[in-house]
């Protein structure tokens, strides 16, 4: 049998850029500076420029990027946060870490926060949320115009979770451009991935950016001068250098390849038992994942694909409010209020999606999907 087609393929990534990766590692090693130096500063400038926002601040990971954003905005214990039940747990964990209370609304057919559901949820609350944390999931962008209008109407402070959607746009505008602050992740599986953990906060506000710079480094405003209760959340020089010198210059090319793979999947997969992803109108996805929905027979489908040499994944099989950790925090929920999100949790299967898929591998994935019978 041919080699298993991976959901993400780090060995192919290494083979593709090995010489450049080693060159960058040598450069950082010879510099003698390993934390918060010129590499981080240069990467922050270039990331902000490419994203189209004024300021980027490198931090330890995507979770910290969200928590630091909330802290910089003056979050207080008991604040309500309108968000989605369908995401990586980190989205809600950041809220819990600052003493916030998540309020969940259902998602739409794309897996993104449904603003009509959010309207209903807000009407049933005894008090108004202070923050809104939309997630641009799977590489798709929410409709940013509608998001901005909703937030303005309800006077919500928006912090966008862009961890899966760098480069995604809505009517030509990039994700992250509506929020007062936005957070992203450089976890290795991300479209812009490091060789370990990493993240960034993005904002147009120089004061907020400077506050995050202090908070990420123990709350220091100067050496051994601590004006804030901060974190140790510093993007290191090596990760910044790899991101800046290798990964970032390849991002546009690799995003284009992801879009071509997604287009071929959308055109080629014709099995009526496999529902294909829906991209919101007037948006352009960067296809971090390719989330199909398989009704009722998910494990049979996955077993068939594995037998055909195709790996699959699940995103996310248990909703955030259904997690045991939420119950232990006194915030658990038995379900029934988010039917669309619950369908994603029950039926979603992620197909291989990365820029190193060959045309032959793409056709193998399509054939495996089309030959499955429930």
C-alpha positions in Angstrom: 0.0 0.0 0.0 1.1 3.6 -0.7 2.3 5.7 2.2 -0.5 7.1 4.4 -1.7 10.5 3.3 -1.3 12.7 6.4 -3.7 15.3 7.8 -0.6 17.6 8.0 2.9 16.4 6.9 5.8 17.9 8.9 8.3 15.6 7.3 7.5 16.9 3.8 7.7 20.5 5.3 11.2 19.8 6.6 12.3 18.2 3.3 11.0 21.2 1.4 12.8 23.8 3.5 15.6 21.9 5.3 18.6 24.0 4.0 16.9 27.3 4.8 15.8 26.1 8.3 19.3 25.1 9.1 20.7 28.4 7.9 18.3 30.3 10.1 19.1 28.2 13.1 22.8 28.8 12.6 22.2 32.5 12.3 20.3 32.7 15.6 22.9 30.5 17.3 25.8 32.7 16.2 23.9 35.9 17.3 24.3 34.9 21.0 20.7 36.3 21.7 17.9 33.8 22.2 14.9 35.7 23.8 13.2 39.0 22.8 15.8 40.3 20.5 16.1 41.6 16.9 14.6 38.5 15.3 11.4 39.0 17.3 11.3 42.7 16.6 11.8 42.1 12.8 9.2 39.4 12.7 6.6 41.5 14.5 7.1 44.4 12.0 6.8 42.1 9.0 3.8 40.1 10.4 2.0 43.4 11.1 2.8 44.7 7.6 1.6 41.5 5.9 -1.5 41.3 8.0 -2.4 45.0 7.3 -2.5 46.0 11.0 -0.3 48.5 12.7 1.2 46.4 15.6 2.0 42.7 16.2 3.4 41.5 19.5 4.9 38.0 19.6 3.9 35.9 22.6 4.3 32.3 23.8 1.2 30.7 22.2 -2.3 31.4 21.0 -3.9 30.9 24.4 -1.7 33.6 25.9 -2.4 35.9 23.0 -6.1 35.8 23.9 -5.5 36.1 27.7 -3.0 39.0 27.2 -5.5 40.8 25.0 -8.2 40.5 27.6 -5.8 41.7 30.3 -4.6 44.7 28.2 -8.3 45.7 27.8 -8.9 45.7 31.5 -10.9 42.5 31.9 -12.4 42.0 35.3 -13.7 38.9 37.1 -17.3 38.2 36.2 -17.3 39.9 32.8 -19.4 38.1 30.3 -17.9 37.0 26.9 -20.1 36.1 23.9 -18.4 33.3 22.0 -18.8 30.0 20.2 -19.1 26.5 21.7 -17.3 25.1 18.6 -13.6 25.8 18.8 -10.4 24.6 20.4 -10.8 24.7 24.2 -8.1 27.5 24.4 -10.7 30.1 23.2 -12.7 29.6 26.3 -9.8 28.7 28.6 -8.4 32.2 28.0 -11.7 33.7 29.2 -11.7 31.5 32.3 -8.1 32.5 33.1 -9.1 36.1 33.5 -12.2 35.2 35.6 -14.6 35.7 32.7 -17.9 33.9 32.1 -18.4 32.5 28.6 -21.8 32.8 27.0 -22.3 30.5 24.0 -24.3 31.1 20.8 -24.8 28.5 18.1 -22.9 28.4 14.8 -23.9 28.6 11.2 -23.5 26.1 8.4 -19.9 27.2 8.0 -19.2 26.4 11.7 -18.8 30.2 12.5 -20.6 32.1 15.2 -24.2 32.7 14.1 -25.2 36.3 14.7 -28.9 35.6 14.6 -28.4 33.0 17.4 -26.3 35.5 19.2 -29.2 38.0 19.1 -31.5 35.5 20.7 -28.9 34.6 23.4 -28.3 38.3 24.3 -32.1 38.9 24.7 -32.2 36.1 27.3 -29.3 37.4 29.5 -29.8 39.3 32.8 -26.9 41.6 31.9 -25.0 42.6 28.8 -21.7 40.9 27.9 -18.7 43.2 27.8 -16.6 41.2 25.3 -17.3 39.3 22.1 -14.8 36.6 21.0 -15.6 35.3 17.5 -13.5 32.5 16.0 -12.6 32.4 12.3 -12.7 28.6 12.3 -11.4 26.1 9.7 -9.7 29.0 7.8 -13.0 30.7 7.1 -13.7 34.3 7.8 -17.0 35.5 9.3 -18.7 38.3 7.4 -16.8 41.2 8.9 -19.3 43.9 8.0 -22.1 42.0 9.9 -19.7 41.3 12.8 -18.8 44.9 13.1 -22.4 46.1 12.9 -23.5 43.5 15.5 -20.7 44.5 17.9 -21.5 48.2 17.5 -25.2 47.7 18.1 -24.6 45.8 21.3 -21.6 47.9 22.4 -19.3 44.8 22.6 -15.5 44.9 22.7 -14.4 42.5 20.0 -11.3 40.3 20.4 -11.0 38.1 17.3 -9.6 34.6 17.5 -7.7 34.3 14.2 -5.6 31.3 15.0 -6.8 29.3 12.0 -7.4 32.0 9.5 -4.3 34.1 8.7 -4.9 35.6 5.3 -8.6 35.0 5.2 -10.7 37.9 4.0 -14.3 39.2 4.0 -15.1 41.6 1.1 -11.3 42.1 0.8 -10.8 43.0 4.4 -8.5 40.7 6.5 -9.7 38.8 9.6 -8.5 40.7 12.7 -9.5 44.1 11.3 -12.8 44.4 13.2 -11.5 43.6 16.7 -9.9 46.1 19.0 -7.4 43.3 19.4 -6.9 40.0 17.6 -5.0 36.9 18.6 -3.3 34.2 16.5 -1.3 31.1 17.0 1.9 29.7 15.4 1.3 26.1 16.6 3.0 23.8 14.1 -0.3 22.7 12.4 -1.3 26.3 11.6 -1.0 27.8 8.1 1.8 29.9 9.5 3.3 27.4 11.9 6.5 27.4 14.0 8.6 24.5 15.1 6.9 24.6 18.5 4.6 26.9 20.3 4.2 30.6 19.5 1.5 33.3 19.0 0.9 37.0 18.5 -1.4 39.8 19.4 -2.4 42.2 16.7 -3.9 45.7 17.1 -4.1 49.2 15.6 -3.7 50.7 19.1 -0.1 51.5 20.0 -0.9 51.8 23.8 -2.5 48.4 23.8 0.4 46.9 21.9 2.8 48.3 24.5 0.8 47.0 27.3 1.0 43.5 25.9 4.7 43.9 25.5 5.0 44.6 29.2 2.5 41.9 30.2 4.3 39.1 28.2 7.5 39.8 30.1 6.5 39.5 33.7 4.7 42.9 33.6 8.0 44.8 33.2 8.1 48.4 32.0 11.9 48.4 32.4 14.5 45.9 33.6 13.4 44.7 37.1 10.6 47.4 37.2 7.2 45.6 37.3 4.2 47.8 36.9 1.8 44.9 36.0 1.1 41.4 37.1 2.2 39.8 33.9 3.1 36.4 32.4 6.2 34.7 31.0 5.0 34.5 27.4 7.8 35.5 25.2 8.2 34.4 21.6 11.8 33.2 21.4 14.3 34.3 18.8 14.6 31.0 17.0 10.9 30.6 16.4 10.6 34.2 15.3 13.5 33.8 12.9 12.1 30.6 11.4 8.7 32.3 11.0 10.1 35.5 9.5 12.7 34.1 7.2 11.1 30.8 6.0 7.5 30.4 6.8 6.1 34.0 6.2 7.7 34.4 2.7 6.0 31.1 1.7 2.6 31.9 3.2 1.0 33.3 0.1 2.2 30.5 -2.2 1.2 27.8 0.3 -2.2 29.4 0.8 -2.8 29.4 -2.9 -2.0 25.6 -2.9 -4.4 25.0 -0.1 -7.1 26.8 -2.1 -6.4 24.7 -5.2 -6.6 21.5 -3.1 -9.9 22.7 -1.6 -11.3 23.6 -5.0 -10.4 20.1 -6.3 -12.1 18.5 -3.3 -15.2 20.6 -3.7 -15.4 19.7 -7.4 -14.4 16.0 -7.1 -16.1 14.7 -4.0 -19.6 13.6 -5.1 -20.7 11.1 -2.5 -24.2 12.2 -1.4 -23.5 11.0 2.2 -20.6 13.4 2.5 -21.6 17.1 3.0 -18.9 19.5 1.8 -17.8 22.6 3.7 -19.8 25.8 3.2 -17.8 29.1 2.8 -19.6 32.3 3.8 -20.6 34.6 0.9 -18.1 37.3 -0.1 -15.3 35.7 1.9 -12.2 33.9 0.9 -11.1 31.0 3.1 -7.4 30.0 3.6 -8.5 26.4 4.3 -6.7 25.6 7.5 -8.9 22.5 7.6 -11.3 20.8 5.2 -14.2 19.8 7.4 -16.7 17.5 5.8 -19.9 16.3 7.6 -20.7 12.6 7.5 -24.2 11.8 8.9 -24.5 8.8 11.2 -21.6 6.7 10.0 -18.6 8.8 10.8 -16.4 6.0 12.1 -17.3 3.8 9.2 -16.2 6.6 6.8 -12.9 7.1 8.7 -12.2 3.4 8.7 -12.8 3.2 5.0 -10.5 6.1 4.3 -7.8 4.7 6.5 -8.0 1.4 4.6 -7.5 3.5 1.5 -4.4 5.1 2.9 -5.9 8.4 4.0 -5.7 9.8 7.5 -8.5 11.9 8.9 -9.1 14.0 12.0 -12.0 15.3 14.2 -12.6 19.0 14.9 -14.2 19.1 17.5 -15.9 16.0 18.8 -17.0 17.5 22.1 -18.3 21.1 22.4 -16.6 23.4 24.9 -19.6 23.7 27.3 -19.8 19.9 27.4 -16.2 19.5 28.6 -15.7 18.1 32.1 -13.4 21.1 32.9 -16.4 23.4 32.4 -18.5 21.4 34.8 -15.8 21.6 37.4 -15.7 25.4 36.9 -19.4 25.5 37.5 -20.1 26.4 33.9 -21.1 23.0 32.3 -24.2 22.6 30.2 -26.1 19.5 29.2 -26.6 20.5 25.6 -29.6 21.0 23.3 -29.1 24.7 22.8 -26.6 24.6 19.9 -28.1 22.2 17.4 -25.8 23.2 14.5 -22.7 23.1 16.6 -23.8 19.7 18.0 -24.1 18.4 14.4 -20.5 19.5 13.7 -19.3 17.7 16.9 -21.2 14.6 15.9 -20.6 14.4 12.2 -17.4 16.4 11.3 -14.4 14.7 9.7 -11.3 16.6 8.6 -9.7 15.5 5.4 -6.0 16.0 4.7 -5.3 19.6 4.0 -1.8 21.0 3.6 0.3 22.6 0.9 2.5 19.6 0.3 -0.3 17.3 -1.0 0.5 16.1 -4.5 -2.0 16.0 -7.2 -2.0 12.2 -7.1 -2.6 12.3 -3.3 -5.5 14.7 -3.8 -7.1 12.3 -6.3 -6.6 9.4 -3.9 -8.5 11.3 -1.2 -11.3 12.1 -3.6 -11.6 8.5 -4.7 -11.6 7.2 -1.2 -14.5 9.6 -0.3 -16.5 8.6 -3.4 -16.1 4.9 -2.9 -17.4 4.8 0.7 -20.8 3.4 1.2 -22.6 3.8 4.6 
